[in-house]
Amino acid sequence: MADEKIVIGIYNPHASNDIAYFYIDEYNLAVTYSSDKGIGDAIGRTTDTYIIYDDPELIDGIVNLWQKRPEYKNKLVGIRHPDYVEKEDKKWYQLGARMSRDHYIYTLVALKIWEQRTGKRHPKLEEIIKATPFGIRKMARWTLGLILWSKALNDNNFALWLYLVIELIINNLIYIPLRKLADKLCGWTEEMEQDEWEAIQNDANQTNLQTQPKWKQKVDKIVLPSYAIMFGATQLYVTSDRFPKLKRAVQKSMLKMVGNTNYVQQMLLGKKDIPRDKVEAFKHMRGGRWSGYLNVRNDRDMKVFTDNRYTVNLQDVDLVRHLYNETQLNQN
């Protein structure tokens, strides 16, 4: 039936690598069965896992990353993961143990969704916002939009209005024209459906940016990438509807930059009429499909798991299904 909820898969926090690629570690953070466990991106992955499966222990895992630390003069500071170690050969401007903007964003997103689900205020939300300095890191400073969005999460309506206005202006005057120009110059085409991608996923010439001319790779760095659009879409997902027309205008502007088969970003931005058959048919992938591309702009190891080995914690599969139930069927 078209109005029936799509079934969400099995969630097993302690699943072995025989049946899962993702699992929840001893710190209540979502990691992977890869060589480094993907701990550098644990916060974003944990937030997505919380959105889908509503496991409150994941909120504890994220909150516990924010502590007063003696190495930072006893200030409240967030880290990516307790086991994350700064590489000694890192340059001073590269990101390390302290968070960058995306980790900060996903922390607040997780806490705001917890508030929306429980009807309570989380004391850590305001504390983190107030404690985070302008320079999250030397190359990860707050933007005005991020400052305003943070204040908007604490029910500052003027900050919310101004945040939305700025995002709308920047999208329409800068990001959208740049995207159109880059697509034209580089000959970038629309994203593929997953079945089309799967058929060619081992052909790097068709599926990887690194095989393209250097000038195209440089252009790609200028244009707002998919992962940044994912941040923005997620931020809007948790913002108040106090100014519905303005918020919708911002969502529509961002939709102009979203891949035509990136159904998660589309639903986060309020799009309706998402094809149910594509959502139901979506297969588990490596590489973070919903913050990447299924075309030649892809710069990751973005492949469908073809051996059907994994049967639980199918995060990318369950995220698109959860959002479909929530945004298309109005069922949680």
Secondary structure, DSSP 8 states (H G I E B T S, - for coil): -TTS-----B--TT--TTT-SEEE-TTS-EEESSTTTTGGGHHHHHHHHHHHH--HHHHHHHHTTEEEEGGGTTEEEEBS-TT----TT--TTS--SB--HHHHHHHHHHHHHHHHHHSS--HHHHHHHHHS-SBSSTT-B--HHHHHHHHHHTT-HHHHHHHHHHHHHHIIIIIHHHHHHHHHHHT------HHHHHHHTT-HHHH-GGGS-HHHHHHHHHS--HHHHHHHHHHHHHS--SSHHHHHHHHHHHHTTS-TT-HHHHHHTT-----HHHHHH---EES-GGGS-SSTT--S--EE--S----B--HHHHHHHHHIIIIIS---
